[in-house]
């Protein structure tokens, strides 16, 4: 399974989700992207890297990229960190494309770039990633 996680700038939430999923499910193909393009090429935000590293997750090699129309074909599942980014993803969806796009959690994952709660965001992302993996496992068993 190929999964892409998407947030706004691809420097906090989505690279954190990518790192968490790499740690939990190294057999899956995982990537992340942002709906905005102004951070392309940037490393994940330093404070997010620090919070992730404290949990044994190294984000230092990741670089921000912008979500593109080709992601609808390149991935089996698109996971948005909040409703606004999901809406932005849906606006890019090519006609006839059926790649599932869903939210990471039941509520929006708050952006720690603004809230400064990097550990809280990681807690939410880790819990949601475990639920996502359970859902994937259940789909494979059917």
C-alpha positions in Angstrom: 0.0 0.0 0.0 1.2 3.5 -0.9 0.0 6.3 1.4 0.7 10.1 1.2 0.0 12.3 4.2 -0.9 15.9 3.5 -0.9 19.1 5.5 -0.4 22.8 4.6 3.3 23.4 4.4 4.7 19.8 4.8 7.0 20.9 7.6 5.2 19.7 10.7 2.1 17.4 10.7 2.5 15.5 7.5 6.2 14.7 7.8 5.5 13.7 11.4 2.8 11.3 10.1 5.3 10.0 7.5 7.9 9.4 10.2 5.4 7.7 12.5 4.2 5.4 9.8 7.7 4.5 8.7 8.4 3.4 12.2 5.1 1.5 12.7 4.9 0.0 9.2 8.2 -0.1 7.4 6.8 -2.4 4.7 4.4 0.3 3.4 5.4 3.0 0.9 4.9 6.3 2.8 5.3 9.9 1.7 4.1 13.4 2.7 3.3 16.6 0.9 1.8 20.1 1.5 -1.1 21.8 -0.3 1.0 25.0 -0.3 4.2 25.3 -2.2 6.2 28.0 -0.3 8.1 25.5 1.8 9.2 23.1 -1.0 12.7 21.8 -0.3 12.7 22.8 3.4 13.4 20.3 6.1 10.7 19.6 8.7 10.4 22.4 11.3 13.2 22.1 13.9 10.9 21.9 16.9 8.9 19.1 15.2 12.1 17.3 14.5 13.1 17.6 18.1 9.8 16.3 19.4 9.8 13.4 16.9 13.5 12.5 17.7 12.6 12.3 21.4 10.3 9.4 20.3 12.9 7.7 18.2 11.6 9.1 14.9 14.2 10.8 12.7 12.7 13.4 10.3 16.0 15.0 9.3 16.2 13.5 5.8 12.7 14.6 4.7 12.1 17.6 2.5 8.9 19.4 1.8 7.2 19.0 -1.5 3.9 20.2 -2.9 0.9 17.8 -3.4 0.3 17.4 -7.1 -2.3 15.9 -9.4 0.0 12.9 -10.0 -0.3 12.0 -6.3 -3.8 10.7 -7.1 -2.2 8.1 -9.4 0.9 7.5 -7.4 -0.8 6.6 -4.1 -3.5 4.2 -3.0 -4.6 6.4 -0.1 -4.4 10.2 0.6 -4.6 11.2 4.2 -5.2 14.9 5.1 -4.4 16.4 8.5 -7.4 18.6 8.5 -10.7 19.5 6.7 -9.3 22.5 4.9 -6.4 20.5 3.4 -8.8 17.7 2.4 -11.0 20.3 0.6 -7.9 21.6 -1.2 -7.0 18.1 -2.2 -10.5 17.4 -3.5 -10.3 20.6 -5.7 -7.3 19.1 -7.5 -8.9 15.7 -8.0 -8.9 14.7 -11.7 -12.3 13.8 -13.1 -13.0 10.1 -12.7 -10.2 9.5 -10.2 -11.3 7.3 -7.3 -8.3 7.3 -5.0 -9.6 7.5 -1.5 -8.9 10.7 0.5 -9.7 10.8 4.2 -8.9 12.7 7.3 -6.1 11.5 9.6 -8.3 11.7 12.7 -11.9 12.2 13.7 -11.0 15.9 14.3 -8.5 18.2 12.7 -4.9 17.6 13.8 -4.0 21.1 15.1 -1.0 22.6 13.4 1.8 22.8 16.0 3.6 25.5 14.0 0.9 27.8 15.3 -0.2 26.0 18.5 3.4 25.2 19.6 2.1 21.8 21.0 4.4 19.5 19.1 4.0 16.6 21.5 0.2 16.9 21.5 0.2 16.8 17.7 2.5 13.8 17.7 0.3 12.0 20.3 -2.7 12.6 18.0 -0.8 11.5 14.9 0.5 8.3 16.6 -3.0 7.3 17.8 -4.5 8.0 14.4 -1.7 6.1 12.6 -2.3 3.0 14.8 -6.1 3.2 13.9 -5.2 3.6 10.2 -3.0 0.5 10.3 -5.7 -1.5 12.0 -8.1 -0.4 9.3 -5.6 -1.4 6.6 -5.0 -4.7 8.2 -8.8 -5.4 8.4 -9.2 -4.4 4.7 -6.4 -6.9 3.7 -8.0 -9.7 5.7 -11.4 -9.3 3.8 
